[in-house]
Amino acid sequence: MNNKNDNQPENKEQEPKYYVGIGASAGGLEALEAFFNTMPSDSRMAFIVIQHLSPDYKSMMVELLSKRTSMPVHRAEEGMLILPNHVYLIPPKKNLTIFHGKILLTNITHDRGINLPIDVFFQSLAEDQAEKAVGVILSGTGSDGVRGLRAIKENGGMVIVQKVESAKFDGMPRAAISTGLADFILAPQEIPEKLIAFSNRGFKIKTDHPQ
């Protein structure tokens, strides 16, 4: 009988408390480094980084971000189960979506005009994880992420946008802020503290009522 009870929380342990999608483009590396520098490695959240990459981009992101966090950093692969306290990076030439907590990758096709990988991922995250979804927009040009943030809010998730003054390229943060959907507008190094407070508050509500 004890075994049965022991197994239940263990399954829960395999599930991230929140799925944090991070959209970044030009100037995003500095913002990501500042974020992961201050993000604790035991938050039980999962982090999926969607960055605009040119097709021939030789990414050093895994190595660079691994220096900023003790969480394992992976280049996303088809069918990977998203685990808590792990970081996943979109590979070049792919769009990334999430279904039942697993990563799906599709080839980018240009027959539908401009590709918006952040919107693509955020919309799938909103549908798959609802109130466990967090959308973060960091430095970048253009307006990728705006539609996706709307989907996250409509499904009960949270939206955080980088403060314009702290962004190397402010196009994406400005576009995101102009929607009026941002719950918080912060410098990258301030975001982890807000995520932890948000996560703990949700947890406390549940533990306030002893069984």
Phi and psi restraints in degrees (value plus and minus 20) as a CYANA .aco file:
   2 ASN   PHI     -79.1   -39.1
   2 ASN   PSI     -59.9   -19.9
   3 ASN   PHI     -77.8   -37.8
   3 ASN   PSI     -61.4   -21.4
   4 LYS   PHI     -80.6   -40.6
   4 LYS   PSI     -65.1   -25.1
   5 ASN   PHI     -85.5   -45.5
   5 ASN   PSI     -56.9   -16.9
   6 ASP   PHI     -86.1   -46.1
   6 ASP   PSI     -53.5   -13.5
   7 ASN   PHI     -90.6   -50.6
   7 ASN   PSI     -51.8   -11.8
   8 GLN   PHI     -81.3   -41.3
   8 GLN   PSI     -74.0   -34.0
   9 PRO   PHI     -82.9   -42.9
   9 PRO   PSI     -49.2    -9.2
  10 GLU   PHI     -82.9   -42.9
  10 GLU   PSI     -60.8   -20.8
  11 ASN   PHI     -83.4   -43.4
  11 ASN   PSI     -59.7   -19.7
  12 LYS   PHI     -82.2   -42.2
  12 LYS   PSI     -56.4   -16.4
  13 GLU   PHI     -79.9   -39.9
  13 GLU   PSI     -50.1   -10.1
  14 GLN   PHI     -95.4   -55.4
  14 GLN   PSI     -31.5     8.5
  15 GLU   PHI    -121.6   -81.6
  15 GLU   PSI     108.9   148.9
  16 PRO   PHI     -80.8   -40.8
  16 PRO   PSI     125.3   165.3
  17 LYS   PHI     -89.1   -49.1
  17 LYS   PSI     -61.0   -21.0
  18 TYR   PHI    -160.6  -120.6
  18 TYR   PSI     130.1   170.1
  19 TYR   PHI    -126.8   -86.8
  19 TYR   PSI      91.8   131.8
  20 VAL   PHI    -121.0   -81.0
  20 VAL   PSI      87.2   127.2
  21 GLY   PHI    -109.8   -69.8
  21 GLY   PSI     107.7   147.7
  22 ILE   PHI    -138.4   -98.4
  22 ILE   PSI      95.6   135.6
  23 GLY   PHI    -119.4   -79.4
  23 GLY   PSI     109.2   149.2
  24 ALA   PHI    -166.2  -126.2
  24 ALA   PSI     133.6   173.6
  25 SER   PHI    -158.5  -118.5
  25 SER   PSI    -150.1  -110.1
  26 ALA   PHI     -77.7   -37.7
  26 ALA   PSI     114.1   154.1
  27 GLY   PHI      57.4    97.4
  27 GLY   PSI     -16.1    23.9
  28 GLY   PHI     -91.7   -51.7
  28 GLY   PSI     -47.5    -7.5
  29 LEU   PHI     -81.4   -41.4
  29 LEU   PSI     -66.0   -26.0
  30 GLU   PHI     -80.9   -40.9
  30 GLU   PSI     -61.6   -21.6
  31 ALA   PHI     -84.2   -44.2
  31 ALA   PSI     -62.4   -22.4
  32 LEU   PHI     -84.4   -44.4
  32 LEU   PSI     -61.3   -21.3
  33 GLU   PHI     -83.5   -43.5
  33 GLU   PSI     -62.4   -22.4
  34 ALA   PHI     -83.5   -43.5
  34 ALA   PSI     -59.6   -19.6
  35 PHE   PHI     -84.4   -44.4
  35 PHE   PSI     -73.1   -33.1
  36 PHE   PHI     -91.3   -51.3
  36 PHE   PSI     -44.2    -4.2
  37 ASN   PHI     -77.7   -37.7
  37 ASN   PSI     -56.4   -16.4
  38 THR   PHI    -126.9   -86.9
  38 THR   PSI     -23.3    16.7
  39 MET   PHI    -104.1   -64.1
  39 MET   PSI      99.1   139.1
  40 PRO   PHI     -78.7   -38.7
  40 PRO   PSI     131.7   171.7
  41 SER   PHI    -111.7   -71.7
  41 SER   PSI     -16.5    23.5
  42 ASP   PHI    -145.2  -105.2
  42 ASP   PSI      13.6    53.6
  43 SER   PHI     -99.8   -59.8
  43 SER   PSI     -30.8     9.2
  44 ARG   PHI      46.0    86.0
  44 ARG   PSI      -2.6    37.4
  45 MET   PHI    -119.9   -79.9
  45 MET   PSI     138.3   178.3
  46 ALA   PHI    -132.4   -92.4
  46 ALA   PSI     128.1   168.1
  47 PHE   PHI    -144.5  -104.5
  47 PHE   PSI     102.4   142.4
  48 ILE   PHI    -138.4   -98.4
  48 ILE   PSI      94.7   134.7
  49 VAL   PHI    -119.9   -79.9
  49 VAL   PSI      99.2   139.2
  50 ILE   PHI    -129.8   -89.8
  50 ILE   PSI      85.7   125.7
  51 GLN   PHI    -136.4   -96.4
  51 GLN   PSI     123.5   163.5
  52 HIS   PHI     -89.3   -49.3
  52 HIS   PSI     100.0   140.0
  53 LEU   PHI    -144.4  -104.4
  53 LEU   PSI     118.0   158.0
  54 SER   PHI     -94.3   -54.3
  54 SER   PSI     132.2   172.2
  55 PRO   PHI     -76.3   -36.3
  55 PRO   PSI     -53.6   -13.6
  56 ASP   PHI    -117.7   -77.7
  56 ASP   PSI      -3.0    37.0
  57 TYR   PHI     -87.8   -47.8
  57 TYR   PSI     103.8   143.8
  58 LYS   PHI    -111.9   -71.9
  58 LYS   PSI      78.0   118.0
  59 SER   PHI     -97.1   -57.1
  59 SER   PSI     108.5   148.5
  60 MET   PHI    -124.8   -84.8
  60 MET   PSI      -9.4    30.6
  61 MET   PHI     -78.7   -38.7
  61 MET   PSI     -60.7   -20.7
  62 VAL   PHI     -78.4   -38.4
  62 VAL   PSI     -68.8   -28.8
  63 GLU   PHI     -85.5   -45.5
  63 GLU   PSI     -64.2   -24.2
  64 LEU   PHI     -84.8   -44.8
  64 LEU   PSI     -65.3   -25.3
  65 LEU   PHI     -94.2   -54.2
  65 LEU   PSI     -48.0    -8.0
  66 SER   PHI     -82.8   -42.8
  66 SER   PSI     -44.6    -4.6
  67 LYS   PHI     -96.5   -56.5
  67 LYS   PSI     -36.9     3.1
  68 ARG   PHI    -121.7   -81.7
  68 ARG   PSI     -31.8     8.2
  69 THR   PHI    -165.7  -125.7
  69 THR   PSI     130.6   170.6
  70 SER   PHI    -110.5   -70.5
  70 SER   PSI     -21.5    18.5
  71 MET   PHI     -89.6   -49.6
  71 MET   PSI     125.9   165.9
  72 PRO   PHI     -82.9   -42.9
  72 PRO   PSI     115.0   155.0
  73 VAL   PHI    -133.2   -93.2
  73 VAL   PSI     103.6   143.6
  74 HIS   PHI    -138.7   -98.7
  74 HIS   PSI     126.6   166.6
  75 ARG   PHI    -101.2   -61.2
  75 ARG   PSI     105.7   145.7
  76 ALA   PHI     -80.1   -40.1
  76 ALA   PSI     119.5   159.5
  77 GLU   PHI    -148.4  -108.4
  77 GLU   PSI     132.5   172.5
  78 GLU   PHI     -72.8   -32.8
  78 GLU   PSI     110.0   150.0
  79 GLY   PHI      61.8   101.8
  79 GLY   PSI     -21.2    18.8
  80 MET   PHI     -81.1   -41.1
  80 MET   PSI     112.8   152.8
  81 LEU   PHI    -100.2   -60.2
  81 LEU   PSI     109.4   149.4
  82 ILE   PHI    -100.1   -60.1
  82 ILE   PSI     100.4   140.4
  83 LEU   PHI    -127.7   -87.7
  83 LEU   PSI     134.1   174.1
  84 PRO   PHI     -86.1   -46.1
  84 PRO   PSI     132.0   172.0
  85 ASN   PHI      40.8    80.8
  85 ASN   PSI      13.3    53.3
  86 HIS   PHI    -150.3  -110.3
  86 HIS   PSI     135.2   175.2
  87 VAL   PHI    -139.7   -99.7
  87 VAL   PSI     114.1   154.1
  88 TYR   PHI    -142.8  -102.8
  88 TYR   PSI     113.5   153.5
  89 LEU   PHI    -135.5   -95.5
  89 LEU   PSI     115.4   155.4
  90 ILE   PHI     -84.9   -44.9
  90 ILE   PSI     115.5   155.5
  91 PRO   PHI    -103.1   -63.1
  91 PRO   PSI     139.8   179.8
  92 PRO   PHI     -83.0   -43.0
  92 PRO   PSI     135.5   175.5
  93 LYS   PHI      45.5    85.5
  93 LYS   PSI      -4.6    35.4
  94 LYS   PHI    -150.0  -110.0
  94 LYS   PSI     131.3   171.3
  95 ASN   PHI    -121.8   -81.8
  95 ASN   PSI     126.4   166.4
  96 LEU   PHI    -139.7   -99.7
  96 LEU   PSI     112.2   152.2
  97 THR   PHI    -150.8  -110.8
  97 THR   PSI     149.5   189.5
  98 ILE   PHI    -144.2  -104.2
  98 ILE   PSI     117.1   157.1
  99 PHE   PHI    -163.6  -123.6
  99 PHE   PSI     101.0   141.0
 100 HIS   PHI      33.1    73.1
 100 HIS   PSI      19.6    59.6
 101 GLY   PHI      56.6    96.6
 101 GLY   PSI     -12.4    27.6
 102 LYS   PHI    -136.0   -96.0
 102 LYS   PSI     133.9   173.9
 103 ILE   PHI    -104.5   -64.5
 103 ILE   PSI     112.8   152.8
 104 LEU   PHI    -139.6   -99.6
 104 LEU   PSI     116.3   156.3
 105 LEU   PHI    -138.2   -98.2
 105 LEU   PSI     118.1   158.1
 106 THR   PHI    -151.5  -111.5
 106 THR   PSI     130.5   170.5
 107 ASN   PHI     -90.0   -50.0
 107 ASN   PSI     122.3   162.3
 108 ILE   PHI     -94.1   -54.1
 108 ILE   PSI     109.3   149.3
 109 THR   PHI    -136.2   -96.2
 109 THR   PSI     119.9   159.9
 110 HIS   PHI    -118.0   -78.0
 110 HIS   PSI      -9.2    30.8
 111 ASP   PHI     -95.7   -55.7
 111 ASP   PSI     -30.6     9.4
 112 ARG   PHI    -128.9   -88.9
 112 ARG   PSI       8.2    48.2
 113 GLY   PHI      59.8    99.8
 113 GLY   PSI    -168.6  -128.6
 114 ILE   PHI     -86.0   -46.0
 114 ILE   PSI     118.0   158.0
 115 ASN   PHI    -109.0   -69.0
 115 ASN   PSI     114.1   154.1
 116 LEU   PHI    -142.9  -102.9
 116 LEU   PSI      59.8    99.8
 117 PRO   PHI     -83.7   -43.7
 117 PRO   PSI     -49.4    -9.4
 118 ILE   PHI     -90.9   -50.9
 118 ILE   PSI     -65.6   -25.6
 119 ASP   PHI     -78.0   -38.0
 119 ASP   PSI     -65.5   -25.5
 120 VAL   PHI     -76.9   -36.9
 120 VAL   PSI     -68.3   -28.3
 121 PHE   PHI     -90.2   -50.2
 121 PHE   PSI     -66.8   -26.8
 122 PHE   PHI     -78.0   -38.0
 122 PHE   PSI     -60.5   -20.5
 123 GLN   PHI     -84.6   -44.6
 123 GLN   PSI     -60.3   -20.3
 124 SER   PHI     -89.9   -49.9
 124 SER   PSI     -56.8   -16.8
 125 LEU   PHI     -83.6   -43.6
 125 LEU   PSI     -63.1   -23.1
 126 ALA   PHI     -79.9   -39.9
 126 ALA   PSI     -64.9   -24.9
 127 GLU   PHI     -89.7   -49.7
 127 GLU   PSI     -56.5   -16.5
 128 ASP   PHI    -102.3   -62.3
 128 ASP   PSI     -55.1   -15.1
 129 GLN   PHI    -140.3  -100.3
 129 GLN   PSI     -27.8    12.2
 130 ALA   PHI      29.2    69.2
 130 ALA   PSI    -137.8   -97.8
 131 GLU   PHI     -93.6   -53.6
 131 GLU   PSI     -26.4    13.6
 132 LYS   PHI    -110.2   -70.2
 132 LYS   PSI     -16.0    24.0
 133 ALA   PHI    -113.2   -73.2
 133 ALA   PSI     116.0   156.0
 134 VAL   PHI    -146.3  -106.3
 134 VAL   PSI     107.7   147.7
 135 GLY   PHI    -128.3   -88.3
 135 GLY   PSI     106.8   146.8
 136 VAL   PHI    -141.0  -101.0
 136 VAL   PSI     108.1   148.1
 137 ILE   PHI    -131.0   -91.0
 137 ILE   PSI     104.1   144.1
 138 LEU   PHI    -131.6   -91.6
 138 LEU   PSI    -191.5  -151.5
 139 SER   PHI     -68.1   -28.1
 139 SER   PSI     120.5   160.5
 140 GLY   PHI     148.4   188.4
 140 GLY   PSI     144.8   184.8
 141 THR   PHI    -119.6   -79.6
 141 THR   PSI     139.6   179.6
 142 GLY   PHI      65.3   105.3
 142 GLY   PSI    -181.8  -141.8
 143 SER   PHI    -151.2  -111.2
 143 SER   PSI      -0.4    39.6
 144 ASP   PHI     -78.0   -38.0
 144 ASP   PSI     117.2   157.2
 145 GLY   PHI      88.9   128.9
 145 GLY   PSI     -42.9    -2.9
 146 VAL   PHI     -80.8   -40.8
 146 VAL   PSI     -68.6   -28.6
 147 ARG   PHI     -85.1   -45.1
 147 ARG   PSI     -60.2   -20.2
 148 GLY   PHI     -84.2   -44.2
 148 GLY   PSI     -58.7   -18.7
 149 LEU   PHI     -83.0   -43.0
 149 LEU   PSI     -58.8   -18.8
 150 ARG   PHI     -80.1   -40.1
 150 ARG   PSI     -63.3   -23.3
 151 ALA   PHI     -83.3   -43.3
 151 ALA   PSI     -61.0   -21.0
 152 ILE   PHI     -82.0   -42.0
 152 ILE   PSI     -66.4   -26.4
 153 LYS   PHI     -83.2   -43.2
 153 LYS   PSI     -62.6   -22.6
 154 GLU   PHI     -82.9   -42.9
 154 GLU   PSI     -46.4    -6.4
 155 ASN   PHI    -118.5   -78.5
 155 ASN   PSI      -8.3    31.7
 156 GLY   PHI      71.3   111.3
 156 GLY   PSI     -10.4    29.6
 157 GLY   PHI    -107.3   -67.3
 157 GLY   PSI    -194.9  -154.9
 158 MET   PHI    -135.5   -95.5
 158 MET   PSI     128.2   168.2
 159 VAL   PHI    -145.1  -105.1
 159 VAL   PSI     109.2   149.2
 160 ILE   PHI    -147.0  -107.0
 160 ILE   PSI     115.7   155.7
 161 VAL   PHI    -146.2  -106.2
 161 VAL   PSI     122.4   162.4
 162 GLN   PHI     -86.5   -46.5
 162 GLN   PSI     116.6   156.6
 163 LYS   PHI     -79.3   -39.3
 163 LYS   PSI     110.1   150.1
 164 VAL   PHI     -73.8   -33.8
 164 VAL   PSI     -63.6   -23.6
 165 GLU   PHI     -81.9   -41.9
 165 GLU   PSI     -46.4    -6.4
 166 SER   PHI    -113.0   -73.0
 166 SER   PSI     -25.1    14.9
 167 ALA   PHI    -110.9   -70.9
 167 ALA   PSI     114.3   154.3
 168 LYS   PHI     -86.0   -46.0
 168 LYS   PSI     -59.4   -19.4
 169 PHE   PHI    -145.6  -105.6
 169 PHE   PSI     101.1   141.1
 170 ASP   PHI    -120.0   -80.0
 170 ASP   PSI     -14.1    25.9
 171 GLY   PHI     -78.2   -38.2
 171 GLY   PSI     -72.6   -32.6
 172 MET   PHI     -85.6   -45.6
 172 MET   PSI     -67.6   -27.6
 173 PRO   PHI     -78.9   -38.9
 173 PRO   PSI     -62.3   -22.3
 174 ARG   PHI     -81.0   -41.0
 174 ARG   PSI     -66.1   -26.1
 175 ALA   PHI     -81.4   -41.4
 175 ALA   PSI     -61.4   -21.4
 176 ALA   PHI     -87.3   -47.3
 176 ALA   PSI     -62.7   -22.7
 177 ILE   PHI     -85.1   -45.1
 177 ILE   PSI     -56.8   -16.8
 178 SER   PHI     -84.5   -44.5
 178 SER   PSI     -37.4     2.6
 179 THR   PHI     -92.4   -52.4
 179 THR   PSI     -40.0     0.0
 180 GLY   PHI      55.0    95.0
 180 GLY   PSI      -8.0    32.0
 181 LEU   PHI    -114.8   -74.8
 181 LEU   PSI     -30.4     9.6
 182 ALA   PHI     -87.7   -47.7
 182 ALA   PSI     107.3   147.3
 183 ASP   PHI     -96.7   -56.7
 183 ASP   PSI     -54.9   -14.9
 184 PHE   PHI    -162.4  -122.4
 184 PHE   PSI     122.6   162.6
 185 ILE   PHI    -142.9  -102.9
 185 ILE   PSI      91.5   131.5
 186 LEU   PHI    -161.5  -121.5
 186 LEU   PSI     138.7   178.7
 187 ALA   PHI     -90.1   -50.1
 187 ALA   PSI     131.6   171.6
 188 PRO   PHI     -73.8   -33.8
 188 PRO   PSI     -58.7   -18.7
 189 GLN   PHI     -92.9   -52.9
 189 GLN   PSI     -32.9     7.1
 190 GLU   PHI    -110.6   -70.6
 190 GLU   PSI     -36.9     3.1
 191 ILE   PHI     -84.4   -44.4
 191 ILE   PSI     -63.4   -23.4
 192 PRO   PHI     -75.9   -35.9
 192 PRO   PSI     -62.5   -22.5
 193 GLU   PHI     -79.9   -39.9
 193 GLU   PSI     -60.2   -20.2
 194 LYS   PHI     -88.6   -48.6
 194 LYS   PSI     -60.1   -20.1
 195 LEU   PHI     -81.9   -41.9
 195 LEU   PSI     -64.0   -24.0
 196 ILE   PHI     -84.6   -44.6
 196 ILE   PSI     -64.1   -24.1
 197 ALA   PHI     -81.1   -41.1
 197 ALA   PSI     -63.8   -23.8
 198 PHE   PHI     -82.3   -42.3
 198 PHE   PSI     -64.8   -24.8
 199 SER   PHI     -85.3   -45.3
 199 SER   PSI     -64.9   -24.9
 200 ASN   PHI     -87.5   -47.5
 200 ASN   PSI     -55.7   -15.7
 201 ARG   PHI     -84.0   -44.0
 201 ARG   PSI     -63.8   -23.8
 202 GLY   PHI     -80.5   -40.5
 202 GLY   PSI     -59.9   -19.9
 203 PHE   PHI     -88.3   -48.3
 203 PHE   PSI     -61.9   -21.9
 204 LYS   PHI     -82.9   -42.9
 204 LYS   PSI     -58.1   -18.1
 205 ILE   PHI     -75.9   -35.9
 205 ILE   PSI     -60.0   -20.0
 206 LYS   PHI     -92.3   -52.3
 206 LYS   PSI     -54.9   -14.9
 207 THR   PHI    -110.0   -70.0
 207 THR   PSI     -22.8    17.2
 208 ASP   PHI     -88.5   -48.5
 208 ASP   PSI     -40.6    -0.6
 209 HIS   PHI    -131.6   -91.6
 209 HIS   PSI      74.3   114.3
 210 PRO   PHI     -82.2   -42.2
 210 PRO   PSI     126.2   166.2
